[in-house]
């Protein structure tokens, strides 16, 4: 019979009485491979927390920066817009894309005619940069179940070795330790992989959604420069 207990404790009925084993004891029973899975799970938690903090609309494209850039570029103040982007923290997607695009276009022989291609190229590089930490989460989601499978194989090999080396029939309690380790590492690997896979998909979609919205705003912000450049070209 299994009694109701806290999540960190498992109660197992045995002929001699009840045995209480903590979650930490189960993790320890996973051996070195289980310890590795726990370590990469902590890394995954840190990555997920960092990405959730990083991938926010007000961080990637602060409203005040959007307003300032719109005003500066409506007035044709390219240098002021570049300086405004330079003053923004380095993690700001809008500042990095617009600032880099304006800087490259202003140094180009084609001038603002190259602005859109510069902005598009810089934007793709920045999206790739945002993906990097998320890709790390995806890597952990792929590696964790393979480590669990490795632990399973190691545990089953140990069980067969116990049978092979036993003097007579192998004792069930000796086999149980190896088999238990095999099952625990599998469980640990899946516990890490399932939420990591879900968060990887969520964060990738979140990046795509936000950067698409910000790119549309960037097109509106740089539109006055493109219109001015087009008018100058027609006048020439």
Order of alpha helices (4+ residues) and beta strands (2+ residues): beta-beta-alpha-alpha-alpha-alpha-alpha-alpha-alpha-alpha
